[in-house]
C-alpha cells in the first residue's frame, strides 16, 4: 500500500489557512493534539483546530503500483465575541477552500460538510467544517 499521508495533509491544510488569510486578525491555527488543556481557551483569541480524521487509500492501477488517497480533515473554529465574528471566520475558511480547490501537493480539496455547534455553549461560538483532500501516490 502507498504511504500514509494523514499528518502531512493536516500540515498542508494548516499552511493553506495561515498563508491565505486575508482578514485583519488571524486566529491561532494549531492541531488538536497540540492543545493539551481542558476547559475553555483564552477568550481574547480566536482558535482554529485542524484534525486529520480518516484516510482511504485505493488502488487505481494494476498490481498495486499506484494509489489514490482520500484524506479527510476537520476544521474546528471557536470564537467568543459574537455570532457575526464567528461567521466572518467561517466565511474566510470557505473562501480559502474555494480558492484552493486544485493544488500542487494534492489533486483537489473539497468541502464535505459544515456544522454549527453554537447551541451547545453559552457565549462560545463554534463551527465545524469537514474537508476532503485527494492525492495520487503521496
PAVOTI-192736 format. One line per field, with one value per residue: y, z, x of N, C-alpha, C in turn; residue in one letter. Coordinates in Angstrom, 3 decimals, decimal comma. Each point is the difference from the previous one (the first is absolute). Layout:
REM PAVOTI-192736
n.py Y/...
n.pz Z/...
n.px X/...
ca.py Y/...
ca.pz Z/...
ca.px X/...
c.py Y/...
c.pz Z/...
c.px X/...
type A/...
This chain:
REM PAVOTI-192736
n.py -1,168/1,107/1,025/-0,013/0,820/-0,603/-0,162/-0,450/-0,632/-0,374/-0,232/-0,648/-0,528/-0,235/-0,395/-0,710/-0,278/-0,248/-0,635/-0,363/0,233/0,614/-0,541/1,064/-0,785/-0,660/-0,996/-0,538/-0,520/-1,097/-1,044/-0,868/-0,740/1,208/-0,096/0,070/1,192/-0,055/0,147/1,270/0,393/0,709/0,790/0,356/-1,299/0,204/-1,178/-0,542/-1,123/-0,526/-0,919/-0,844/-0,426/-0,057/-1,153/0,118/-0,840/0,243/-1,231/0,466/-0,912/-0,725/-1,082/0,895/0,400/0,348/1,046/0,032/1,010/-0,306/1,238/-0,307/1,272/0,331/1,090/0,182/0,883/0,623/0,801/1,168/0,776/-0,411/-0,242/1,318/0,141/-0,941/0,578/1,119/-0,657/-0,478/1,193/0,414/-0,962/0,266/1,278/-0,337/-0,796/0,900/0,832/-1,105/-0,093/0,546/-0,908/0,382/-0,084/0,366/-0,959/-0,139/1,084/-0,769/0,904/-0,742/0,728/0,630/0,068/0,671/0,342/1,106/-0,912/-0,508/1,229/0,648/0,975/-1,202/0,425/-1,098/-0,265/-1,089/-0,051/-0,866/-0,364/-0,181/-0,505/0,089/-1,047/0,110/-1,240/0,281
n.pz 0,000/-0,480/0,083/1,343/-0,191/1,040/0,647/-1,109/-0,221/1,280/-0,158/-1,131/0,697/1,033/-0,840/-0,593/1,209/0,578/-1,106/0,033/1,268/-0,147/0,992/0,691/0,771/0,031/0,006/1,181/-0,869/0,521/0,358/-0,063/-0,403/-0,514/0,062/1,056/-0,027/1,109/-0,347/0,346/-1,245/-0,327/0,647/-0,055/-0,181/-1,282/-0,117/-0,820/0,202/-0,500/-0,471/-0,281/-0,732/-1,305/-0,382/-1,277/0,091/-1,307/-0,487/-0,951/0,205/-0,983/0,741/0,366/-1,209/-0,239/0,830/0,330/0,720/0,828/0,357/1,116/0,089/1,274/-0,260/1,240/-0,174/0,945/0,268/0,579/-1,029/-1,210/-0,356/-0,189/1,070/0,616/-0,492/0,363/1,083/0,184/-0,335/0,818/0,844/-0,212/0,102/1,042/0,438/-0,288/0,534/0,741/-0,814/-0,895/0,199/0,478/1,302/-0,638/-0,309/1,091/0,404/0,711/0,067/1,095/1,104/0,499/1,275/0,461/1,049/-0,429/-0,198/-0,115/-0,255/1,082/-0,866/-0,531/-1,070/-0,446/-0,959/-0,558/-0,710/-0,841/-0,290/-1,315/0,200/-1,263/0,210/-0,952/0,411/1,195
n.px 0,842/-0,519/0,784/-0,090/-0,978/-0,591/1,145/0,552/-1,141/-0,017/1,302/-0,291/-1,017/0,788/0,953/-0,943/-0,463/1,159/0,353/-1,285/0,271/-1,200/-0,676/-0,394/-0,712/1,144/-0,890/0,089/0,865/-0,545/0,717/-0,975/1,015/0,113/-1,309/0,750/-0,535/-0,664/-1,222/-0,050/0,144/1,025/-0,832/1,258/0,143/-0,276/-0,609/0,903/-0,675/1,106/-0,833/1,000/-1,014/0,294/0,536/-0,308/1,054/-0,017/-0,021/0,796/0,942/0,468/-0,099/-0,886/0,351/-1,239/-0,034/-1,258/0,474/-0,989/0,345/-0,633/-0,300/0,055/-0,701/0,448/-0,983/0,719/-1,037/0,243/0,288/-0,396/-1,232/-0,123/0,754/-0,710/-1,080/0,616/0,360/-1,216/-0,474/0,957/-0,324/-1,285/0,337/0,755/-0,972/-0,934/0,892/-0,026/-1,033/0,776/0,952/1,159/-0,288/-1,099/-0,862/-0,752/-0,650/-0,789/-0,951/-0,003/0,227/-1,041/0,404/-1,047/0,719/-0,556/-0,921/1,229/0,338/0,308/-0,204/-0,112/0,655/-0,578/0,877/-0,498/1,118/-0,535/1,237/0,113/1,190/0,337/0,802/0,909/0,236/-0,521
ca.py 1,168/1,257/0,615/0,783/1,427/0,737/1,118/0,946/0,713/0,940/1,113/0,745/0,767/1,083/0,967/0,620/0,986/1,112/0,717/0,661/0,770/1,402/0,853/0,816/-0,763/-1,426/-0,838/-0,982/-1,230/-1,070/-1,353/-0,353/-0,664/0,998/0,651/-1,006/0,463/-0,258/1,193/1,048/0,690/1,443/0,611/1,110/-0,534/-0,992/-1,208/-0,971/-1,275/-0,885/-1,399/-1,020/-0,957/-1,265/-0,119/-1,128/-0,253/-0,921/-0,333/0,433/-0,596/-1,425/-0,504/0,852/0,932/1,358/0,141/1,236/0,179/0,996/0,341/0,879/0,827/0,838/1,333/0,423/1,438/0,440/1,419/0,417/1,353/-0,049/-0,882/0,623/-0,192/-1,412/-0,197/0,578/-0,962/-1,139/0,440/0,077/-1,387/-0,400/0,697/-0,634/-1,323/0,178/0,548/-0,990/-1,320/-0,732/0,398/-0,625/-1,225/-0,836/0,060/0,972/0,227/0,159/0,246/-1,136/0,339/1,189/-0,145/0,913/-0,605/1,154/-0,259/-0,826/0,814/1,369/1,002/-0,608/-0,253/-1,095/-0,486/-1,090/-0,190/-1,196/0,100/-1,203/0,130/-1,196/0,013/-1,157/-0,464/0,967
ca.pz 0,000/-0,048/1,283/0,653/-0,151/0,829/0,742/-0,996/-0,527/1,038/-0,057/-1,226/0,257/0,916/-0,788/-0,948/0,744/0,479/-1,124/-0,836/0,851/-0,415/1,007/0,738/1,063/-0,296/1,190/0,271/-0,738/0,520/-0,086/1,205/0,949/0,613/1,064/1,050/1,136/-0,002/0,385/-0,990/-0,401/0,206/-0,682/-0,844/-1,204/-0,765/-0,188/-1,022/0,217/-1,165/0,408/-1,032/0,573/-0,712/-1,271/-0,765/-1,193/-0,947/-1,209/-1,253/-1,137/0,173/0,881/1,169/-0,155/0,199/0,990/0,049/1,414/0,453/1,374/0,571/1,130/0,629/0,414/1,080/0,201/1,250/0,322/1,171/-0,100/-0,336/-1,127/-1,241/-0,065/-0,326/-1,397/-0,830/-0,055/-0,798/-1,394/-0,453/-0,247/-1,242/-1,097/-0,186/-0,604/-1,381/-0,803/-0,081/-0,317/-0,603/0,638/-0,455/0,770/0,006/-1,214/0,294/1,364/-0,066/1,212/0,139/0,877/0,828/1,092/1,126/1,310/0,879/1,026/1,065/0,964/0,222/-0,348/-0,773/-1,344/-0,531/-1,315/-0,449/-1,449/-0,442/-1,358/-0,539/-0,978/-0,782/-0,408/-0,746/0,399/0,868
ca.px -0,842/0,741/0,322/-1,047/0,245/-0,959/0,578/0,511/-1,164/-0,424/0,950/-0,338/-1,216/0,375/0,767/-0,929/-0,790/0,834/0,615/-0,992/-0,908/-0,074/-0,643/0,971/0,659/0,015/-0,155/1,043/-0,276/0,850/-0,549/-0,738/0,889/0,867/-0,766/-0,058/-0,783/-1,438/-0,736/-0,156/1,223/0,064/-1,139/0,436/0,636/-0,758/0,796/-0,363/0,680/-0,001/0,094/-0,199/-0,947/-0,136/0,708/-0,490/0,823/-0,631/0,748/-0,592/0,705/0,254/1,048/0,202/1,110/-0,456/-1,053/-0,762/-0,318/-0,974/0,311/-1,021/0,424/-1,006/0,422/-0,884/0,164/-0,609/0,172/-0,771/-0,544/-1,426/-0,287/0,478/1,455/0,204/-0,385/1,061/1,107/-0,491/-0,004/1,391/0,425/-0,663/0,668/1,315/-0,215/-0,461/1,098/1,075/-0,560/1,120/1,251/1,250/0,258/-1,195/-0,816/-1,055/-0,436/-1,457/-0,762/-0,911/-1,119/0,152/-0,954/0,182/-0,217/-0,182/-0,996/0,561/0,734/-0,464/1,011/1,081/-0,507/0,797/-0,408/0,858/0,016/0,723/0,520/0,639/1,085/0,298/1,403/0,487/1,321/0,698
c.py 1,234/0,550/0,713/1,474/0,868/1,236/1,028/0,837/0,998/1,219/0,854/0,890/1,179/1,100/0,761/1,103/1,197/0,822/0,823/0,870/1,468/0,907/0,682/-0,767/-1,489/-0,795/-0,866/-1,286/-1,067/-1,341/-0,345/-0,636/0,976/0,726/-1,021/0,402/-0,441/1,265/1,005/0,690/1,488/0,677/1,198/-0,482/-1,039/-1,197/-0,862/-1,248/-0,879/-1,430/-0,912/-1,100/-1,360/0,034/-1,273/-0,187/-1,049/-0,269/0,664/-0,445/-1,465/-0,263/0,948/1,000/1,448/0,024/1,375/0,150/1,081/0,230/1,015/0,729/0,807/1,309/0,472/1,452/0,390/1,458/0,345/1,320/0,006/-0,879/0,577/-0,184/-1,449/-0,264/0,589/-0,976/-1,228/0,368/0,086/-1,405/-0,512/0,630/-0,653/-1,349/0,143/0,517/-1,013/-1,404/-0,885/0,497/-0,733/-1,337/-0,964/0,193/1,012/0,023/0,319/0,265/-1,103/0,303/1,219/-0,040/1,049/-0,738/1,083/-0,262/-0,821/0,824/1,366/0,953/-0,586/-0,381/-0,996/-0,489/-1,066/-0,199/-1,260/0,171/-1,327/0,407/-1,298/0,151/-1,283/-0,307/0,978/-0,494
c.pz 0,000/1,397/0,575/-0,071/0,863/0,651/-0,932/-0,582/1,010/0,019/-1,245/0,216/0,927/-0,754/-0,978/0,682/0,389/-1,151/-0,819/0,776/-0,430/1,002/0,847/1,109/-0,293/1,293/0,224/-0,707/0,514/-0,195/1,320/1,036/0,644/1,155/1,089/1,191/-0,131/0,469/-1,127/-0,286/0,318/-0,805/-0,855/-1,313/-0,652/-0,250/-1,113/0,270/-1,228/0,490/-1,206/0,581/-0,685/-1,275/-0,692/-1,239/-0,886/-1,163/-1,205/-1,204/0,310/0,956/1,135/-0,104/0,264/0,965/-0,109/1,439/0,177/1,479/0,487/1,215/0,518/0,414/1,035/0,336/1,278/0,241/1,193/-0,180/-0,250/-1,242/-1,320/-0,178/-0,369/-1,460/-0,951/-0,150/-0,812/-1,482/-0,572/-0,277/-1,291/-1,210/-0,313/-0,677/-1,464/-0,907/-0,216/-0,268/-0,652/0,632/-0,563/0,690/0,005/-1,309/0,185/1,483/-0,062/1,389/0,103/0,900/0,844/1,060/1,068/1,285/1,035/1,131/1,165/1,124/0,160/-0,247/-0,662/-1,345/-0,673/-1,313/-0,434/-1,499/-0,297/-1,451/-0,409/-0,990/-0,794/-0,540/-0,765/0,448/0,879/0,431
c.px 0,889/0,257/-1,212/0,365/-0,916/0,618/0,636/-1,142/-0,534/0,927/-0,257/-1,222/0,289/0,752/-0,903/-0,814/0,870/0,581/-0,995/-0,983/0,004/-0,700/1,062/0,712/-0,122/-0,157/1,248/-0,405/0,957/-0,698/-0,677/0,923/0,991/-0,693/-0,262/-0,875/-1,452/-0,702/-0,009/1,324/-0,097/-1,100/0,381/0,591/-0,898/0,899/-0,584/0,834/-0,165/0,231/-0,124/-0,878/-0,013/0,825/-0,471/0,872/-0,663/0,944/-0,646/0,817/0,275/1,156/0,356/1,127/-0,409/-1,175/-0,635/-0,472/-1,057/0,272/-1,024/0,571/-1,176/0,643/-1,012/0,313/-0,733/0,334/-0,892/-0,728/-1,499/-0,169/0,497/1,501/0,333/-0,319/1,032/1,173/-0,392/0,005/1,413/0,552/-0,625/0,693/1,346/-0,153/-0,403/1,103/1,120/-0,526/1,056/1,286/1,195/0,226/-1,183/-0,768/-1,122/-0,328/-1,486/-0,579/-1,047/-1,205/0,346/-1,094/0,267/-0,336/-0,272/-0,981/0,542/0,620/-0,649/1,167/1,239/-0,606/0,922/-0,587/1,002/-0,171/0,802/0,413/0,629/1,076/0,071/1,421/0,313/1,413/0,760/1,365
type X/X/X/X/X/X/X/X/X/X/X/X/X/X/X/X/X/X/X/X/X/X/X/X/X/X/X/X/X/X/X/X/X/X/X/X/X/X/X/X/X/X/X/X/X/X/X/X/X/X/X/X/X/X/X/X/X/X/X/X/X/X/X/X/X/X/X/X/X/X/X/X/X/X/X/X/X/X/X/X/X/X/X/X/X/X/X/X/X/X/X/X/X/X/X/X/X/X/X/X/X/X/X/X/X/X/X/X/X/X/X/X/X/X/X/X/X/X/X/X/X/X/X/X/X/X/X/X/X/X/X/X/X/X/X/X/X/X
